[in-house]
Amino acid sequence: MSGVAGAFLCASSEPSSRVVDQLKKMIPTLALRGQAGVAVSAFMQERGIRYGRAFQSDDNSVRIDCIEQEPRFRPHVAIAQIRSRSCGTGDDGDVQSIPSCHFAIALDGALVNAHELRSELLAHGPLLDTNTDAELLLRWIERSCEREYWRRGLPADYEAVFRELDDRIDGAVSALLLDKNGDLVAYRSRSGLRPLETMRASNGLLLFASEDCAFAGLEGETQQLLPGSIQRVDAKTGGRVDHTLNSRGCKAKLCAYETLYLGSPNTSVEGHSHRQTRHNIGLALGRLVAERVQAEPLLIPPIVSSMPKTGGPYADGLFDSLTEQGVLAERCDVVATQFLERTLLGRPRARQSRIAQKYRVSESAVAKRTIIVVDEALIRGDTSQAVTTMLLAAGAKAVHWAIGSPPIVAPHYYGMGIHTLDELAFWQALKRLPPELRTQCLRFHRMDPPALKIIESNIATAIQAATITYLPFRALASILANRGIDLSPFTLEMPTPAGRQRADRNLKALLAALPVNPGLRSAS
């Protein structure tokens, strides 16, 4: 998980602090895309590129060290990368700047074929500082420019450089590249999995961001950078030119996690609001939950609670749906967080420690109450298990989970930090089933309702919940119809060739290792 933001002053030839000020306003709006730190790079004529780090306070104010501390450094362009722990940061979460005398880069996404690209570069000489995909891309671009242009005294042809790059990489990439002349190149790879929005604002700034929520409060022309394309902005004139790259006819799709989880509720993509989409999912989910609530009438209405930061629109939709059907319930969030950082990424032990520190029961009124916790996805099950345990320890009568997506059956190699099948709650549940039931569940998004109920029951038992209700795949597909969303988390049908090969290898290995007589082991 990561994000990018950029600001380019094109209305005046004079440098201005407005570029840095605008970037400081954009960074908090993208904070949920990664909390390990924010790397900032800025350029001013005759002073070159400066590197810094952004720090966000509790009141959302931002300061940028090494850049703001030099009063005479007033850049005309600045870019930021909002980074997660999977982006190559140290154990302390500090952002590591990428040293280069030619470029600065901000990257959102991940490379599936990073190993192949690194091997290709090593074949041409020693390779340093490539612990992250951003560093690897930076070195690849440098080598390409040196080989084709710089050694002959020619300016780099970025259209040709990125055309070759787009043909070589497999993965999900949206990036901002700042060169030593102050030119800016925005790039979105042909897969289209990671978005990149632009705005020519009325205040004279050209803006770039992973989500259009970063443009809140501004007026101007917005557009989404097309998959398999670049936009180059000239440092001297502020003029921009779009180039479509040779994309080999790849059918681009936006990652489902952007719509369901990663993107801010305040973001819209091609006119579709994430908040409204999630509310609609909650409405559909509420119709299923209502059947279960009505089947077991309660003396005291259940509490509908969202998971903090992400589950709110889902819970609002579910509550509205229950109300429409005449089901009495109370809408009250009873789970709170101690800090903002998401716990999806990282090694298992470190993640579990952060989960235990992050969540707390925020309401004393949960005693003897039935709680319906609404969330957008259940991935590994460790967060839901920890929250269930907390609520039961606080005296809750029962905890039910309502999940705004189908079971997640696939890893995600494109920047979400989910690398193996075995870590997913679905596969842990599948291991505990007898072979004849496994066959039904291995149809994934095509499994019959009875098979889905078996998975729900099995995972509910593992996390000590009374029930789990998933949104059926058909319902999700209907809500997202005709939007070009990649639904591979629920189908195991990866959107890129290297992703498909990797998933096929993982699936084959896991199926070969399944026990013949599964026991009743608890979920990891």
Secondary structure, DSSP 4 states (H G I P E B T S, - for coil): --EEEEEEE-S-SS--THHHHHHHHHGGGGGGG--SEEEEEEEETTTEEEEEEEEE-TTS-EEETTTTT-TT---SEEEEEEE-GGGS--TT-PPPP---SSEEEEEEEEESSHHHHHHHHHTTS---S-SSHHHHHHHHHHHHHHHHTGGGT----HHHHHHHHHHH--EEEEEEEEETTS-EEEEE-TT--S--EEEEETTSEEEEESSGGGGTT--EEEEEPPTTEEEEE-TTT--EEEEE---TT----EEHHIIIIIS-TT-EETTEEHHHHHHHHHHHHHHHHHHHHHHS--SSPPEEEEPTTTSHHHHHHHHHHHHHTT---EE---EEESSS---SSS-HHHHHHHHHHHEEE--GGGTT-EEEEEES--SSSHHHHHHHHHHHHTT-SEEEEEESSPPP-S-B-SSSSB--STTSHHHHHHHTS-HHHHHHHTTGGG--HHHHHHHHHHHHHHTT-SEEEEPPHHHHHHHTTTS-EE-HHHH---SSHHHHHHHHHHHHHHHHH--SS---PPP-
